[in-house]
């Protein structure tokens, strides 16, 4: 559909109003959502410790030195650059800095969607769709490397679509350096490679078979640029400290099964919080819109189907179908022609200012002071129990729960943990530890528990209740969060 000159003139007549509207909406949304920020994500502590290790040793780790059972085994710290970044931020700005990082990355994702979707629909509709997508992803708003994957995927999708619609391969050029950076920040860059592959495969489908609907522009000429882009992007991902071994890590994660059975974030959405239902409504509406659209887009349909497989299989990947669904909805209700270009100067004002306002709100809010966040952290992690272990010089080996492993790596560096959040090292070990912590049959035969001289557990675990009444163990410390046990007949140190 072409935009009439009158409509175009009317649309371009109020840039100041658009700028103020965008600034106010972005700022209000992110000031409100900061209230849900917290530092209860257990993963951040391993990233901090790894970043500290890298900056201290001036190298990346290749073998594990943090856990007892995997000590000396090969280990790829695939998010090493993120680890260095968050440690540098934490060292400079403390907890507040980590929360600002999470808020900034989320705001940039939202802004990128708005800029992209405004090519199809007016600003207000683009903002509604983008805000809906952001709300759907609120459970992922924590300082994790997946924030960069979510942002980079949205940018990549935008560039691929622009090159496709405008038939200008030049839009593809920024994607190669994007992958060089992405591969050093998070292992899920492979989703981005898959997206390029799907765009390239679309060019092999004849238009007559429904591959390209009549109201959309043809793909980039014969797909040669997309295949070259895929090859160049794959080569760019090898610019990392681990080289091609990074793909061995990808294969390892793709074939492991235990995390999907035992770790909540790897499992499907539980639909116990509102953002889960927002995801369902947004994706379902996109599927409905694609199904009833006049011109059927094989590309968008295929990408959405593939993304739904990953997103509904694991809630940590729900950003994939949510981002594609936002594009699908905007493209099906399109009100502007592909070649219609509006003034973008408002984004250069509204986005930086709203980011500054959101970060300023975190900086002045007493809820996010280091003291307040430390008190909140003590409700989730064994802060005081670790102080007791240090002050009483309790001996190792240590036996701990899965959720606390990363924190203990950061807090008790002298005591290797029995398990932590690195599923690549703990895939085979995870089922046995889960059964032991749950008090399943033969829990007393767990090798890690047998060797342990200090046992640190959350109060709500079944094993904690069992050890309280078991005559072979004694409780030596307890607070509102944790309990510490020691065996009455500790193993002899070798």
N, C-alpha and C positions, 0 to 999 in steps of 0.2 A: 504494500500500500504506500502511495506517495503522500507526502505531507504538502498541503497547499501553502502557497506563499503567505496568505493571511495568518494561517496557523503558525508558520515558522516565525513570522514577525512578532506575533503575540508571545510566542514561547521565548524569544530572545529579548523581550522588552523589559524583563524584570530580573536581571542578574543579581542585583543587590538583595532583593527579597529572597531569591533562591539561596543566596549565600547565608543570610541570617537564619533562614528556616533550617537549612542543613546544619549549620553550626549549633543552633539551639537543640535540634532533635538529637544529634550525635552526642552532645555534651550531656543532655538530660538522661539519655539512655545509659551512658556509661557511668555516670555518677550514681544512678540507681543500682546498676548491676555490681558496682563495687561493694555493695553491702553483703554480697554473697561470697566475697573473696575470703580465703583462709589459707593456712599453711599446713593443712592436714594431709596433703598428698605425700605418701611415704617415698615416692620415687625421687623427689628432689634431693634427698640427702646423699644418695649415691652419685648423682650428677655433681653435687658440690665437692664431694671427696675426690672424684675422678678429676675434676677440673683443678683442684688443689695439687693433686699428684702430678698432673701434666705440667703445670707451671713450675713446680718445684724441681722435677726431674728433667724438664725440657725435652720430653719425649712422650710418645703415646704408649699406653700399656699394651703388651702383647701376651702376657700371662697373668693369671689371677693371683692377687696377693691379699685379698680381702676376706676370703672365706676359708674355713678349715677343710671341708671335704673336697674342694676344687683347687686347692692351692697348687700353683705351678702349672695348671692346665692352660692351654691356649685360650685367649680371650680377646675379642675385638670390641673395643669401645667405639662403636659406630657413630655415636653422637658426640665425639670428642670436642668438636668446635662449640657445640651448645654447652657442654660441661665447662669449658674454659670461660665462655660468656657469662653463665650464671654465677660462677665462682667470683669472677671479677665484679659483677654487679653486687653480689652479696657482700663482698669485702668492702665495697664502697658505700652502699646504701642499705645494707641489711635486708630484713624481711620486706620493707617497703619497696626496695628496688625490684625484688622478685615479683611482687604484685603489680608494679608498674609495667614490668615486662609482659606479664600475662594480659593486662588491660590494653597495652599498646598493640600487641600482636592481634588481639581480637578486634580492636577498633580498625586497624588497617585492613583486616579481612572484610569487615563490614563496608568500609569505604571503597575497597576494590570492587565489591559486588555492586554497590550503588553506581559507581562510574561505568561499569560494564553494562548493567541492566538498563541504564538510561539510554543506551543505544536503541532499545526496543520500545520502551514505555516512558511515560513522563516521570519527573523526579519523584513525585510523591508515591507513585506506585512502586518505583524502584526502591524507595526507602522502606516501604511496607514489606516488600519481599525480602530485602536484605536484613531488616530487623527481625523478621520471622525466622530466617535462617540462623541468625546469631543467637536468638533465644533458644532455638532447638539445640544449639551446640554449647549451651551454658555449662553442662556437666564436664565439658572438656576444658573449661577456662581455668587452667592451672599451669604453673611454670614447667611445662614439659616440651620436649623437642617436637611433639606433634603439632604445636602451634605454628611452627614454621612450615610443616608439611601442608597444613590447612591453607595457610596464606599463599604459599608458592603454587599449590594446585589451582587456586582461584586465579592467580595471575597467569599461569600457563594456559588454563582453559580460555581465558579472555584473549590471549595472543593467538592461540590456535584458531579461535572462532573468527577473529578479525581477519587473519590471513585467508581464511576460507571464504568469508563473505565478500571481502573487498578484492580478492584475488591478487593480494600483494604479499609475496613471500618475505618481504623485508620485515614483516611483523614477527616472523619466526626467529630472527637472529638473536633476540635477548634470551631465548629459551636455553641456548647452549650454556652460557655462563651461569644461568639460573641453576642448571643441574650440577655444575661444578661446585657451587655453594651448597646446594641441597644435599648432595651425597655426603658432605662432611657434617651436616647438622642432624639428619635423621634417615633411617634406613628405608622409610616408606617412599623414598623417591621412585621406587619401582612402580608405584601406582601412576606416577607421572609419565614414565616410559610407556606403560600400558595405554595411557590415554593417547599418546602420539601414535602408537600402533593402530588404535581404533580409527583415528582420523585418516591414517594412511590406507587402511583397508577399505574405508568408504569409497575411495577413488577407484577401486577395482570393481565396484558394483555398478552395473549399467543404470542410467537414469530411468529407463523404461520400467525397470523392475521395482521402482519405488525407492531407490537409493537416495535420490535428491528430489524433494518436492518442488513443484512448479514455482512456488513463491519464495524459494531460497536461491541464493547464488550458487553457481557451480563451485566445486572444490578447487583448491590450488591446482594449476595445470598438471594433469596426469599423475599427480601424487609424487613426482620425483623429488620435489623439495621436502616433502614429509618423510620420505624414506631416508633422504640424506640427513634430515634433522634427527631422526631416530638414531642413525649411526653416530652422528657427531655427539649427540647427548649421551649415548652409552660410553663413548670415549671420554667425554668430560667427567663422567662419574668416577673414572679411574684416577682422577687427580685427587687422591686422598692418601693418607699415610699407609693404608693397608693394601692399596692397589686392587687387584682382581680378587683378593681374599674377602673383600667386602661382599661379593656375590656369593661366596660360600656361606657367609653369615645369613644372607637373604634366604638361601636354600634351607639352612638349618631352621630358621624361624617358620618357613612355609611348611615344613614337614613335621614340626613338633605338635603333639596333641594334648599333652597334659595341661597346659595353661587354659585351654578352652573348656576343660572340665572342672578345674579347681580354682581359677582366678576370676573374680567377678568382672573386672573390666574387659576381659577377653570374651565374656559370655554375651548373650543377646540382651537387648534392653529389657529391664524388668517391668517397665511401665508403672513405676511407683512414684515418679516425679513428673511434673507438668511438661518439662522440655521433651520427654519421651513421646508424649501425645502430640506435641507440636510437630515433631519429626514425622510421625505417622500421617497427620493431616496434610502437611506440606508435600510429602512424597506421594501420598494417595491422590491429592489434587493434581499433581503434575502428571501422574499416570493417566488419570481421567482426561486431562486437557490434551495430552498427546494422542490418546485414543480417538478423541472426537474432533481433532484438528482437521481442517480441510486438506492440507497437504501433509502427508505422513513423512516424518523424518526418521529414516532408518538409523542414522547416526545417533541422534539424541535418544531414541528408544533403546538402542543397543547399549549405549553408555549407561543409561539409567538402570537397565536390567542388571548389568554387571555390577554397578555400584551398589544396588540393593542387596545383591548376594553378600558382598563384603560387609556392608553396613548393618544388615539385620543378623548377620552371623556373629558379629562382635561390636558391642556398643562403642568401643574406642574408635571404630572406623565409620561411625554414622555420619561424619562430616562429608564423606564421599557422596552418598546419594542426596544429602541435603543441598550441597552445592550444585550438583547437576539438576536437581529438581527446580531450584530457583531459576536457572537458565531455561529449562524446559517451559516453565510457566510464562516467563517474560517473552520467549520467542513465539508462543502460541497466541498470546494476546497482543502481539506487536501492533503499535500504532504509528511507528516511524519507518521510513524506508532505510535500507542498509547504508546508503550513501549519505543520509542526512547527518550532518555534524553540528553539534551545538557548542556553545562556548563552555570551556572547561575551567576557566579562571577561578570560578567559585570554589573549586576543590582545593586549589592551592592556598586558599585562605581558610576555609572551614575545617579541613582535615587537620592541619597542624595546630590550629587554635583549639579544636575540640580535644585533641590528644593532650595538649598542655593543660586544659581545664580538668580533664579526667585524672591526669597524674597529679595535678595540684590538689584535687579533692582527696586523693590518697595521702598526700604529704601532710595535709593539715588535719586529717581525721585522727583523733586520738585512739580510735579503735585499732589503727594500724601502726601504732608505735611498737618498737621492739619489745618493750615491757609487756604490753597487752597481748601481742602475738606470741610471746614466750609463754605467758600464762595459758593461752588457748592451746598452744602446742603441748603443754604439760598434761592436758586432758586427753590427748591422743597418743603421745609418745612417752616412754618411760624416762622422763627427764630426771626426776628425783631418784629413781632407782639406779640410774647410771651414776649419779653423784655418790650414792651409797657404795656401789661397786668400786668406784675409784678411791673413796676415802678409806675403805676397809681393805683395799688391795686384794679383792677376791680373786681366786685363781681361775684360769681356764683349764680345759676347753669350755666354751660357752654353748648352751643350747637355748635357742630363741625361736619365736614365732616368725612366720613368713613376713607379715606386715611390718615387723619392726627391724628386719634385717638391714635394710638400707640406712635407717636412722642409726643403728648401732655401729655400722661401718664408719659413719661420720663421728659419732659421739665417743666410741670406745675403740680407737684405732689399735690399741695393743692387744685386743682380744678378737681374733678371727671369728666371724659369725658361723653358725651352723647352716643357715640358709638365708638368702636374700632375694631381691626382685629380679635378678638376671635369669630369665627363663632359659636362655641358651645354655647356661651352666647347670641349671637345676631341673631341666625337663624330666630326666629319669629319677631324680631324687624327690621331686615334688609329691607324687602320690603317697610315698611312704611317710613323709613328714606330715602331710595333711591327715592321714589316718592316725598318726601318733598324737597330734595336737587335738584331734577329735575324740581321743580316748577309745579308739577302735581296738578290736581284739589284737593281742600280742604287742600292745604299745610299749610294754617294758622291754621288748627285744630290739627296739630301735637302736642301731649302732651309735648314732649321735648322742642319744640320751644316756646310753651306757657309759660312754667316754666322758660325759660332761661332769665338771666339778662345780659349775655355777649354772643355774637354770633360771632364765628370766622370761616370764610369761604374762600376758594380759589376764585380768581377773575373770573375764567372761568365757575363757576356754574350758572345755571339758577336762583337759589334762590338768589344769590348775586345780579343779575340784578334786580330782583323783589323788594328786600328790599331797593335798592337805591331810588326807586320812591314811595315806600309805605309810606304813612304819619304816620304810627304807629311805624316806626323805624327811627333811625338816624345813619348816618355813622360817627364814631368818629376817625377812623384810616384807612389808606390804604397805602400799599407800592407796590412793583412790584410783590408780591406773594399773599398777603392776604388782607382781609378787615375785620374790626371789627365793628359790629353794636350793638346798645342797644335799647330796646323797650322804647318808650316815656312814657308809663305807665307800669312800671315794676311790676311784681307780688309781692304781699306782702310776705315777708319772714315769714315762720312759725316757 
